[in-house]
Amino acid sequence: MPEKLEQAWFDEMEARIPKGKVRTRFAPSPTGYMHVGNLRTALYTWLIARHADGTFILRIEDTDQGRLVEGAVDVIYKTMKECGLDHDEGPDVGGPVAPYIQTERRPLYGKYAELLISRGHAYRCFCEKAESEEDSGDFNRGEDPCRSLTQEEADRRADSGEPFVVRQRIPHEGETVFHDEIFGDIRVENSTLDDQVLMKRDGLPTYNFANVIDDHLMGITHVVRGSEYLSSAPKYNLLYEGFGWEIPKYVHCSPVMRDQHNKMSKRHGDPSYEDLIAQGYLTDAVINYVALLGWSPGGEQEIFSLDEMKEFFEISGISKSPAIFDIEKLRYFNASYIRSMAPEDFARVAEPYIRRAVKNEAYDAAAIAALLQQRTEILTEIPEKVDFFDVLPEYDVELFTHKKSKSDAESSRAVLQAIVPAFEALPEWNDESILNVMTKLAEDWEVKNAKVMWPVRIAAAGKAVTPGGAVEICRILGREETLRRLRIALEKLG
């Protein structure tokens, strides 16, 4: 049955709308993971608000009940918090235009649909259509008999309980012009637009309708979304005009691509934010890289903190061109972030990865982290770099032969035979004393330090490539374990 319209109610809704500041919203659907394009939208929306000292709102758009994923709202909250994208208003913190979950706003949409009908910009359609058609508005407008029903006839059929959808009444003539902050003015012939569904038979609004109502009632000044919505923008404009509302600034962002021809897609194995973190990338590096997927700050600087982004971010820096996601470029950013971290911060993030391979708590994770920081690009590389601390791997004596160090099996045997008693006799076991033993031997034998250090490192680690040199590895292993490993090497060398 049609809603009874009360102007006082609409006036009250208008009076609640905050004004005078930039207000942006990130409005994800709780359908699972946070893909890179979604994260970029959230970031740009947050930056526009923060740059202008405005208000950033989180709104959950859950009207598409068929695609909801359990736990997805928690993923949204967790991702936003980890990324530092704090919101001023939202389902968890409230605000002046609550509620911030679309299904909780359900009573609003029917009233606004009726208001639009009363203004002649929408109509009830009683035709039997498939639900998919209702969602897309895919029908031959010229043949729809409901468009020409009188208001009285439509009211009578609705009052009698006949099911209907509400469709937007698009003008047959003329054109709609809308302005986008990135793409400029875009003109669309109204004859190319369809009478999209605004309200479905179940009483829930379509995405396109709820979006416009909520953006207006929440006082959103800048609407940031993907450029795939450019084709819907004329219909949004006509809705705003039908209600007599001010049109917000549109900011349509070009897609993030996996290559020149394909958009990123979870179906094709492209990583979500959660995947990237699981693969060993730092949140700060991901945020920094994602910001530059379509935004140019100007100048040579590439590494930006969130605070710096807030300062530099301008909508005019957003590109029309699609951005290609380059995992190697992200890896470069990640390595830069790792190397610039405070040592104690790196030790904290590295420890879980170190402990995957180094179970022995006697080995200091912070000491191992110090070896890794300048040699690590992604955190998931860490376990295979340090697994030798727990267990000396099986290795071939060929490792002792190294052209640059001028080492071979025979010279290595001689070095280890001399080093073992010298290590045994050390009064203290630290970097300085370990180094002094090895450099003194090289000096006494009139050889380069590398000729002594190479066999000691191979014997201690059983690997050709290690984070840290012989001195640090021996110090972390401790005297007893180092000597045990050197004696094993002597046995191998005969």
C-alpha positions as MATLAB code, in Angstrom:
seq = 'MPEKLEQAWFDEMEARIPKGKVRTRFAPSPTGYMHVGNLRTALYTWLIARHADGTFILRIEDTDQGRLVEGAVDVIYKTMKECGLDHDEGPDVGGPVAPYIQTERRPLYGKYAELLISRGHAYRCFCEKAESEEDSGDFNRGEDPCRSLTQEEADRRADSGEPFVVRQRIPHEGETVFHDEIFGDIRVENSTLDDQVLMKRDGLPTYNFANVIDDHLMGITHVVRGSEYLSSAPKYNLLYEGFGWEIPKYVHCSPVMRDQHNKMSKRHGDPSYEDLIAQGYLTDAVINYVALLGWSPGGEQEIFSLDEMKEFFEISGISKSPAIFDIEKLRYFNASYIRSMAPEDFARVAEPYIRRAVKNEAYDAAAIAALLQQRTEILTEIPEKVDFFDVLPEYDVELFTHKKSKSDAESSRAVLQAIVPAFEALPEWNDESILNVMTKLAEDWEVKNAKVMWPVRIAAAGKAVTPGGAVEICRILGREETLRRLRIALEKLG';
ca = [
       0.000    0.000    0.000;
       1.431    3.448   -0.856;
       3.036    5.431    1.939;
       1.109    8.459    3.211;
       3.277   11.503    2.651;
       3.751   13.961    5.488;
       5.767   17.038    4.564;
       6.729   17.661    8.194;
       8.571   14.339    8.280;
      10.582   15.242    5.172;
      11.338   18.680    6.620;
      12.619   17.037    9.787;
      14.897   14.744    7.764;
      16.284   17.764    5.899;
      16.910   19.607    9.171;
      19.124   16.759   10.424;
      21.572   17.036    7.512;
      24.965   18.440    8.637;
      26.193   21.297    6.490;
      29.207   23.567    6.133;
      32.011   20.966    5.946;
      33.350   18.466    3.457;
      31.668   15.127    4.182;
      32.719   11.927    2.428;
      31.686    8.324    2.884;
      33.127    4.900    2.237;
      30.184    2.591    1.660;
      31.310   -1.011    1.119;
      29.064   -4.023    0.683;
      29.896   -6.773    3.198;
      30.630   -9.386    0.557;
      34.001  -10.700    1.761;
      37.563   -9.558    1.312;
      38.753   -5.971    0.766;
      40.175   -5.904   -2.746;
      42.811   -3.387   -3.795;
      40.345   -1.186   -5.704;
      38.060   -1.026   -2.670;
      40.964   -0.111   -0.418;
      41.993    2.663   -2.807;
      38.434    4.054   -2.823;
      38.421    4.031    0.986;
      41.820    5.737    1.077;
      40.958    8.483   -1.445;
      37.628    9.121    0.286;
      39.371    9.394    3.652;
      42.094   11.662    2.225;
      39.587   14.073    0.645;
      37.876   14.476    4.025;
      41.059   14.735    6.072;
      42.777   17.148    3.646;
      39.801   19.506    4.006;
      39.488   18.953    7.771;
      36.102   17.424    7.011;
      34.118   14.393    8.173;
      34.686   10.798    7.054;
      31.764    8.379    7.327;
      31.608    4.583    7.167;
      28.310    3.244    5.830;
      27.522   -0.432    5.330;
      25.498   -1.095    2.167;
      23.860   -4.463    2.793;
      20.685   -4.250    0.715;
      21.963   -6.974   -1.661;
      21.109   -9.710    0.824;
      21.926  -12.523   -1.585;
      25.639  -11.638   -1.692;
      26.275  -11.026    2.005;
      29.160  -12.969    3.534;
      29.212  -13.784    7.230;
      32.025  -11.960    9.014;
      32.584   -9.518    6.139;
      31.620   -6.489    8.248;
      34.347   -7.485   10.726;
      36.825   -7.637    7.822;
      35.862   -4.067    6.867;
      36.345   -2.750   10.420;
      39.637   -4.643   10.860;
      41.071   -3.451    7.536;
      40.104    0.179    8.112;
      41.625    0.128   11.598;
      44.860   -1.541   10.457;
      45.212    0.999    7.646;
      44.675    3.991    9.941;
      41.514    5.070    8.097;
      39.536    6.193   11.126;
      35.910    7.235   10.647;
      34.072   10.010   12.456;
      30.610    8.524   11.990;
      29.510    4.948   11.406;
      27.591    1.944   12.728;
      29.993    1.424   15.644;
      30.427    5.076   16.674;
      27.048    6.551   15.735;
      26.541   10.104   14.512;
      23.910   12.738   13.709;
      22.444   10.916   10.688;
      22.257    7.355   12.061;
      21.625    4.557   11.323;
      24.655    3.846    9.124;
      23.613    0.356    7.963;
      21.333    0.395    4.932;
      18.952   -2.363    6.007;
      18.343   -0.433    9.242;
      17.310    2.553    7.110;
      14.723    0.479    5.243;
      11.664    2.492    6.390;
      13.082    5.630    4.737;
      13.266    4.444    1.151;
       9.569    3.728    0.593;
       8.667    7.245    1.727;
      11.169    8.814   -0.693;
       9.940    6.553   -3.499;
       6.406    7.831   -2.888;
       7.667   11.418   -2.829;
       9.346   10.873   -6.185;
       6.151    9.309   -7.583;
       4.130   12.301   -6.376;
       6.580   14.591   -8.185;
       6.178   12.650  -11.442;
       9.752   11.294  -11.531;
       8.903    7.662  -10.734;
       6.028    5.233  -11.243;
       4.785    1.870  -10.039;
       5.300   -0.996  -12.443;
       3.072   -4.044  -11.998;
       4.514   -6.041  -14.913;
       5.817   -9.532  -14.247;
       9.600   -9.180  -14.495;
      12.398  -11.467  -13.452;
      14.254  -10.319  -10.332;
      17.433   -9.942  -12.397;
      15.574   -7.629  -14.755;
      14.329   -5.637  -11.791;
      17.850   -5.174  -10.508;
      19.245   -4.082  -13.845;
      16.224   -2.170  -15.123;
      16.712   -4.078  -18.380;
      13.453   -3.698  -20.254;
      11.964   -1.972  -23.253;
      10.799    1.314  -21.787;
       8.614    2.212  -24.744;
       6.541   -0.933  -24.346;
       5.984   -0.704  -20.584;
       2.278   -0.019  -20.130;
       2.672    0.959  -16.466;
       4.474    4.179  -17.344;
       1.242    5.616  -18.710;
      -1.027    4.497  -15.844;
      -2.855    7.318  -14.101;
      -1.902    7.997  -10.492;
      -5.391    6.915   -9.409;
      -5.181    3.581  -11.268;
      -1.692    2.850   -9.894;
      -2.858    3.701   -6.343;
      -5.918    1.458   -6.718;
      -3.856   -1.533   -7.884;
      -1.296   -1.024   -5.139;
      -4.039   -0.658   -2.501;
      -5.561   -3.955   -3.647;
      -2.301   -5.722   -2.810;
      -0.985   -6.201   -6.348;
       2.842   -6.505   -6.217;
       4.876   -3.816   -7.929;
       8.301   -2.318   -8.310;
       8.992    1.413   -8.436;
      10.790    2.589  -11.556;
      12.461    5.896  -12.299;
      10.649    7.936  -14.969;
      13.439    8.996  -17.349;
      12.531   11.813  -19.774;
      12.222   10.605  -23.388;
      13.663   13.813  -24.789;
      16.758   15.929  -24.241;
      20.021   15.149  -22.526;
      21.460   14.995  -19.042;
      24.752   16.753  -18.341;
      26.768   15.953  -15.255;
      30.156   17.080  -14.048;
      32.850   14.791  -12.730;
      35.894   16.203  -10.906;
      38.229   13.954  -12.926;
      36.471   13.451  -16.279;
      34.873   16.901  -16.587;
      31.430   17.490  -18.153;
      29.735   14.426  -19.625;
      26.608   14.653  -21.759;
      24.210   11.725  -22.180;
      21.130   11.480  -24.395;
      18.145   10.621  -22.204;
      16.907    8.240  -24.909;
      19.855    5.960  -24.066;
      18.823    5.637  -20.399;
      16.348    3.075  -19.042;
      13.695    3.385  -16.382;
      15.755    1.661  -13.705;
      14.144   -0.071  -10.735;
      14.327    1.981   -7.525;
      12.311   -0.225   -5.168;
      12.017   -3.999   -5.555;
       8.910   -6.089   -4.852;
      10.285   -7.071   -1.448;
      10.275   -3.433   -0.351;
      14.054   -3.109   -0.389;
      15.666   -0.384   -2.478;
      18.123   -1.094   -5.260;
      21.708    0.017   -4.741;
      21.257    2.964   -7.107;
      18.281    4.388   -5.212;
      19.456    3.792   -1.643;
      22.789    5.326   -2.524;
      21.287    8.636   -3.623;
      18.878    8.846   -0.655;
      21.598    8.048    1.896;
      24.194   10.346    0.342;
      21.752   13.251    0.474;
      20.452   12.573    3.989;
      24.009   12.160    5.293;
      25.111   15.456    3.734;
      27.759   13.829    1.527;
      29.581   16.538   -0.443;
      31.959   14.324   -2.472;
      30.960   10.925   -3.848;
      34.026    8.803   -4.637;
      33.500    5.588   -6.601;
      34.811    3.526   -9.498;
      34.520    4.787  -13.073;
      32.270    1.794  -13.864;
      29.519    3.911  -12.244;
      29.942    6.759  -14.752;
      27.166    5.241  -16.869;
      24.795    5.405  -13.867;
      25.663    8.991  -12.967;
      23.069   10.594  -15.323;
      20.303    8.616  -13.605;
      21.645    9.700  -10.205;
      21.574   13.300  -11.426;
      17.983   12.971  -12.545;
      17.054   11.592   -9.123;
      18.699   14.530   -7.358;
      16.906   16.918   -9.706;
      13.612   15.082   -9.209;
      13.878   15.613   -5.459;
      15.126   19.192   -5.876;
      18.370   18.354   -4.056;
      21.879   19.731   -4.494;
      24.101   17.370   -6.498;
      27.334   16.352   -4.738;
      30.741   16.464   -6.397;
      31.404   13.242   -8.294;
      34.883   11.707   -8.209;
      34.996    8.649  -10.482;
      38.281    6.730  -10.249;
      39.584    4.617  -13.117;
      40.073    0.922  -12.364;
      43.120   -0.846  -11.000;
      44.266   -3.310  -13.672;
      46.321   -6.501  -13.477;
      47.652   -5.742  -16.995;
      46.799   -3.559  -19.991;
      43.556   -5.428  -20.710;
      42.234   -7.012  -17.506;
      40.901   -5.550  -14.286;
      42.152   -7.041  -11.047;
      39.924   -9.867   -9.920;
      39.913  -12.271   -6.996;
      38.647  -14.903   -9.436;
      41.909  -14.611  -11.366;
      44.013  -14.962   -8.231;
      44.769  -11.265   -7.779;
      45.483  -10.436   -4.129;
      43.153   -8.689   -1.715;
      44.485   -6.501    1.092;
      44.344   -9.501    3.440;
      46.270  -11.608    0.911;
      49.030   -9.002    0.642;
      49.444   -8.856    4.415;
      49.529  -12.669    4.555;
      52.207  -12.601    1.826;
      54.452  -10.528    4.078;
      53.774   -6.957    2.996;
      53.540   -4.158    5.564;
      50.269   -2.243    5.833;
      52.058    1.118    5.516;
      53.778   -0.001    2.305;
      50.509   -1.300    0.838;
      48.701    1.958    1.670;
      51.525    4.050    0.191;
      51.607    2.002   -3.011;
      47.815    1.874   -3.390;
      47.656    5.680   -3.019;
      49.913    6.032   -6.060;
      47.730    3.713   -8.182;
      46.006    6.581   -9.926;
      47.165    9.586   -7.903;
      50.220   11.685   -8.647;
      51.421   14.033   -5.912;
      53.820   15.797   -8.300;
      57.560   15.917   -7.713;
      59.961   13.050   -7.140;
      58.832   11.853   -3.715;
      57.325    8.356   -3.647;
      57.369    7.396    0.023;
      54.551    9.077    1.973;
      53.200    8.597    5.456;
      49.445    8.949    5.896;
      49.996   12.359    7.492;
      52.013   13.468    4.448;
      49.328   12.159    2.105;
      46.705   14.172    3.993;
      48.777   17.281    3.413;
      49.528   16.719   -0.282;
      46.369   15.011   -1.528;
      44.422   16.913   -4.168;
      41.594   15.536   -6.307;
      43.223   17.196   -9.318;
      46.098   14.702   -8.958;
      43.845   11.706   -9.674;
      44.396   10.291  -13.159;
      41.803    9.405  -15.798;
      43.947    6.495  -16.925;
      43.660    3.016  -15.409;
      46.500    2.065  -13.059;
      48.356   -1.227  -13.421;
      49.104   -3.106  -10.214;
      52.793   -4.088  -10.242;
      53.713   -6.515   -7.464;
      57.429   -5.870   -8.029;
      56.886   -2.156   -7.424;
      55.024   -2.982   -4.213;
      57.928   -5.231   -3.219;
      60.290   -2.280   -3.721;
      58.083   -0.084   -1.510;
      57.940   -2.803    1.129;
      61.713   -3.184    1.216;
      62.076    0.606    1.604;
      59.650    0.604    4.533;
      61.365   -2.350    6.228;
      64.795   -0.743    5.976;
      63.607    2.568    7.388;
      61.819    1.068   10.417;
      63.164    1.566   13.920;
      65.073   -1.651   14.791;
      62.738   -2.439   17.682;
      59.677   -2.025   15.427;
      61.135   -4.358   12.821;
      62.022   -6.884   15.520;
      58.409   -6.831   16.686;
      56.911   -7.503   13.228;
      59.648   -9.978   12.267;
      59.480  -12.118   15.418;
      56.446  -14.228   14.411;
      58.160  -15.070   11.113;
      61.476  -15.807   12.840;
      59.722  -18.109   15.299;
      58.195  -20.121   12.472;
      61.687  -21.439   11.812;
      63.607  -20.750   15.040;
      61.679  -22.526   17.778;
      64.592  -22.510   20.228;
      63.846  -19.604   22.583;
      67.529  -19.509   23.576;
      68.170  -17.693   20.320;
      67.262  -14.017   20.674;
      64.671  -13.068   18.025;
      65.639   -9.384   18.230;
      69.288  -10.259   17.569;
      68.274  -12.342   14.558;
      65.984   -9.531   13.355;
      68.938   -7.143   13.379;
      70.656   -9.379   10.791;
      67.556   -9.451    8.612;
      66.374   -5.854    8.450;
      68.592   -4.657    5.596;
      68.285   -7.970    3.755;
      64.515   -8.508    3.745;
      62.002   -7.359    1.132;
      58.897   -9.219    2.336;
      58.357  -10.776    5.751;
      57.493  -14.229    4.432;
      61.097  -14.579    3.200;
      62.319  -14.632    6.795;
      61.794  -18.279    7.856;
      63.899  -19.769    5.053;
      66.657  -17.234    5.730;
      67.025  -18.203    9.409;
      66.031  -21.875    9.658;
      69.700  -22.879   10.101;
      69.719  -21.474   13.650;
      67.460  -24.250   14.902;
      68.865  -27.078   12.835;
      72.172  -27.225   10.963;
      71.106  -28.258    7.454;
      72.759  -31.053    5.505;
      75.295  -29.425    3.209;
      77.991  -30.404    0.739;
      81.690  -29.720    1.381;
      81.701  -27.992   -2.017;
      80.336  -24.935   -0.183;
      83.773  -24.408    1.366;
      85.202  -23.744   -2.104;
      84.739  -20.082   -2.958;
      86.775  -18.370   -5.635;
      86.443  -14.791   -4.387;
      87.500  -15.728   -0.832;
      90.226  -17.984   -2.231;
      88.861  -20.789   -0.073;
      88.806  -24.494   -0.800;
      88.382  -27.672    1.254;
      92.044  -27.807    2.262;
      92.377  -24.163    3.328;
      89.022  -24.327    5.112;
      90.155  -27.364    7.126;
      93.277  -25.486    8.202;
      91.271  -22.414    9.209;
      88.774  -24.401   11.295;
      91.530  -26.418   12.994;
      93.106  -23.149   14.104;
      89.843  -21.376   15.009;
      88.331  -24.079   17.254;
      90.966  -23.878   20.031;
      91.073  -20.078   19.722;
      87.294  -19.882   20.211;
      87.506  -22.307   23.130;
      90.037  -20.062   24.840;
      88.063  -16.808   24.531;
      87.313  -15.231   27.933;
      84.157  -13.549   26.537;
      81.803  -14.483   23.698;
      80.850  -11.289   21.869;
      81.210   -9.682   18.447;
      84.487   -7.988   19.261;
      86.258  -11.059   20.657;
      84.983  -13.352   17.867;
      86.066  -10.852   15.213;
      89.490  -10.365   16.813;
      90.216  -14.120   16.735;
      89.453  -14.329   13.020;
      91.218  -11.125   11.940;
      94.319  -12.052   13.994;
      94.477  -15.438   12.277;
      94.190  -13.752    8.856;
      96.916  -11.302    9.853;
      99.224  -14.052   11.163;
      98.754  -16.089    7.983;
      98.988  -12.994    5.796;
      95.670  -13.700    4.041;
      92.529  -11.616    3.566;
      89.870  -11.758    6.285;
      87.430  -13.429    3.864;
      89.630  -16.534    3.654;
      89.066  -17.108    7.388;
      85.478  -15.895    7.653;
      84.066  -17.856    4.712;
      84.725  -21.341    6.148;
      83.638  -20.297    9.650;
      80.301  -18.974    8.312;
      79.705  -22.050    6.136;
      80.469  -24.350    9.055;
      78.221  -22.388   11.432;
      75.248  -22.020    9.057;
      75.560  -24.771    6.458;
      74.366  -22.285    3.822;
      76.102  -20.249    1.133;
      73.761  -17.265    1.611;
      72.937  -16.048    5.115;
      71.682  -12.863    6.755;
      74.685  -11.587    8.672;
      78.275  -12.735    8.571;
      80.323  -15.253   10.521;
      80.736  -12.979   13.553;
      77.014  -12.309   14.133;
      75.956  -15.887   13.425;
      78.525  -17.330   15.848;
      77.574  -14.815   18.536;
      73.848  -15.662   18.283;
      74.485  -19.427   18.185;
      76.624  -19.179   21.315;
      80.051  -20.653   21.919;
      78.948  -24.242   22.590;
      76.756  -24.617   19.496;
      79.280  -22.815   17.289;
      82.085  -25.163   18.345;
      79.826  -28.191   17.829;
      79.102  -27.068   14.273;
      82.728  -26.275   13.486;
      83.728  -29.783   14.627;
      81.032  -31.287   12.377;
      82.565  -29.326    9.481;
      86.028  -30.688   10.307;
      84.623  -34.203   10.214;
      83.097  -33.490    6.773;
      86.390  -32.073    5.527;
      88.286  -35.139    6.795;
];
